Amino acid sequence: MNPVTRAVYFLRQALRLLRTSPWLSVVSVLTLAVSLSIIGLLAMVLFAADGLIADLGDKLTISVYVADGTTKDRMTEIETRLRAHPGVKAVRALTREADRERNRKLLDPELLAGLDQEAIPGQPVLELELDSTLASRGDLDRLVTWAEKTEDVDSVEDVEFGAEKLRLLFAMVEILRTVGVVLSGILLASALFFVLSTVRMGVYSRRQEIEILTLMGATPRFVRAPFLVEGALHGLTGALVAMAFLGLLHMELQALVRDMYRINFEASLLPPGMVVWLLVGGPLLGLLASGVSVGRYLRV
């Protein structure tokens, strides 16, 4: 039997196995589709959150406000001390006037109308640009502790560290990652169980045929191949269903956001990475489940 004929035979036998328990096959395919979709979406959310953390880390700064009348030498001493921290990438000194001008740009123009310029707050400040590569939760906590101690330095009046949003984001990402791992495990276990059950029923329904093939000299690999192909077909079909679902969901969300909020929804729910995950992960999960089932219930 040449390779092409063998492959066609295995495919026909796998399709025949699918027809032995159609409803269970449908349930296993749908379970795989839901599992692959949710796991892929969770991964996309986590990647997006990690990207947001990196983006916020690039913009993370510490503002060290210095008392009025501080001498230039004392300012230089404080700046040198701040630069010594490994998490500080650069230090920029602003005079009272420069800080007031920066604050003025942040205010609403209508509020500035008729407002005395001297009423706009301004104070000598040292702006610390932080190294974004240190924006992990542990590094962030150490930076917060160090920033709080900086307030005790002579001539330093106040320290502002805009890290609360980043710390909250870290906590949310950790919770989402934990929930995602647990939920993914449950979904994968459910999908594998249904594929395993379907393949096992196929093994039981063909016990006599398997015995005849074995007596005729068929190798264990030859006997197992149709069941492995069946599992891969389950996974591939589940992946295609998941792709169709995500594509439909993307179009519906795009239409909803465009019609109701007049916003162009650019993010895709089916990027290349998701397509690869579905087309590779689906058949692999099906092969894994069928391999376990065949190895456990098919003794040849």
TATA-V869245 format. One record per residue. N is the residue number from 1. NEAR is the number of other ideal C-beta (glycine too) atoms within 12 Angstrom. D_CENTER is the distance of its C-alpha to the mean C-alpha in Angstrom with 2 decimals. Layout:
n->(N	N)
near->(NEAR	NEAR)
d_center->(D_CENTER	D_CENTER)
This chain:
n->(1	2	3	4	5	6	7	8	9	10	11	12	13	14	15	16	17	18	19	20	21	22	23	24	25	26	27	28	29	30	31	32	33	34	35	36	37	38	39	40	41	42	43	44	45	46	47	48	49	50	51	52	53	54	55	56	57	58	59	60	61	62	63	64	65	66	67	68	69	70	71	72	73	74	75	76	77	78	79	80	81	82	83	84	85	86	87	88	89	90	91	92	93	94	95	96	97	98	99	100	101	102	103	104	105	106	107	108	109	110	111	112	113	114	115	116	117	118	119	120	121	122	123	124	125	126	127	128	129	130	131	132	133	134	135	136	137	138	139	140	141	142	143	144	145	146	147	148	149	150	151	152	153	154	155	156	157	158	159	160	161	162	163	164	165	166	167	168	169	170	171	172	173	174	175	176	177	178	179	180	181	182	183	184	185	186	187	188	189	190	191	192	193	194	195	196	197	198	199	200	201	202	203	204	205	206	207	208	209	210	211	212	213	214	215	216	217	218	219	220	221	222	223	224	225	226	227	228	229	230	231	232	233	234	235	236	237	238	239	240	241	242	243	244	245	246	247	248	249	250	251	252	253	254	255	256	257	258	259	260	261	262	263	264	265	266	267	268	269	270	271	272	273	274	275	276	277	278	279	280	281	282	283	284	285	286	287	288	289	290	291	292	293	294	295	296	297	298	299	300)
near->(13	8	10	10	11	19	16	17	21	27	22	19	31	34	21	23	39	35	20	25	27	17	16	27	33	20	22	42	38	27	37	48	37	29	41	45	37	33	35	38	34	28	27	27	25	26	23	23	26	23	18	22	33	21	17	26	32	19	19	37	33	37	33	41	31	35	21	17	13	27	15	15	11	20	29	18	20	32	31	17	24	37	21	15	27	15	34	28	23	19	27	23	26	26	21	23	18	19	28	25	18	21	23	22	13	15	18	10	11	8	13	18	10	9	17	10	16	11	14	21	21	22	28	32	37	41	31	36	23	35	22	24	15	27	33	23	23	15	26	33	21	20	35	27	18	29	32	20	19	32	24	15	27	16	28	31	23	23	30	25	30	23	35	15	20	34	26	19	28	28	19	23	29	21	17	25	22	16	18	27	18	17	22	28	18	19	31	32	21	26	40	33	25	37	51	36	29	43	46	32	28	42	35	21	24	30	19	12	23	28	16	14	24	20	12	12	11	22	14	18	17	23	29	35	33	38	46	37	34	47	46	35	39	50	43	32	34	44	38	25	27	39	29	23	29	31	22	17	24	25	18	17	24	22	16	15	17	15	13	12	12	9	14	12	20	12	20	21	30	30	22	12	19	34	23	18	30	39	25	20	34	42	30	29	44	44	33	28	41	42	29	26	33	35	22	17	24	31	14	25)
d_center->(46.59	44.82	41.00	40.70	42.93	41.07	37.69	39.23	40.79	37.56	35.83	38.79	38.85	35.14	35.70	38.74	36.73	34.30	37.36	38.58	36.02	34.62	33.30	31.45	30.02	28.84	27.20	25.43	24.22	22.94	21.24	19.52	18.55	17.10	15.24	13.75	12.88	11.24	9.23	8.17	7.56	5.56	3.24	4.07	4.23	2.23	3.38	5.98	6.75	7.28	9.26	11.07	11.99	13.34	15.17	16.66	17.58	19.57	21.45	22.08	25.86	28.59	31.84	34.89	37.87	41.25	44.52	47.00	49.79	47.79	49.51	48.03	48.46	46.61	43.73	43.62	43.59	40.66	38.72	39.48	38.29	34.99	34.44	34.94	31.59	29.10	26.28	28.50	28.32	31.03	33.47	35.06	38.20	39.05	42.51	43.36	44.02	40.77	38.78	40.87	40.20	36.43	36.68	38.96	36.38	33.92	36.51	37.28	40.22	42.08	41.90	43.28	46.25	49.33	47.46	49.20	47.13	48.13	46.41	43.00	41.75	41.61	41.68	41.43	37.86	35.97	32.46	30.20	27.32	24.82	23.16	19.47	18.84	19.96	17.41	16.11	17.08	20.15	21.31	20.92	23.07	25.64	25.80	26.44	29.19	30.70	30.66	32.46	35.09	35.67	37.28	40.10	41.09	44.45	44.41	40.73	40.75	37.12	33.58	30.68	27.16	24.47	21.84	21.61	18.86	16.78	17.72	16.82	13.33	13.02	14.41	12.22	8.95	11.01	12.26	9.11	8.04	11.70	12.05	9.25	11.06	14.34	13.78	12.49	15.56	17.84	16.90	17.26	20.48	21.81	21.21	22.79	25.63	26.59	26.56	28.54	30.97	31.55	32.30	34.50	36.53	37.03	38.33	40.75	41.97	42.91	44.44	47.88	46.70	44.73	47.89	49.95	47.55	47.63	51.44	51.58	49.79	46.21	43.79	40.98	38.46	40.27	40.24	36.57	35.34	35.60	33.54	30.76	30.93	30.80	27.55	26.03	27.33	25.71	22.30	22.97	24.29	21.34	19.03	21.45	21.59	17.81	18.00	20.95	19.35	16.29	18.83	21.13	18.58	17.68	21.44	22.21	19.72	21.00	24.54	24.06	22.63	25.28	28.15	27.58	26.11	27.32	23.94	22.65	19.19	17.83	14.13	14.07	12.54	13.80	13.05	14.56	11.55	11.24	15.03	15.20	12.94	15.23	18.44	17.99	16.23	18.64	21.87	20.85	20.17	23.48	25.28	24.16	25.40	28.59	29.23	29.15	31.36	33.80	34.04	34.83	37.13	38.67	41.24	42.78)
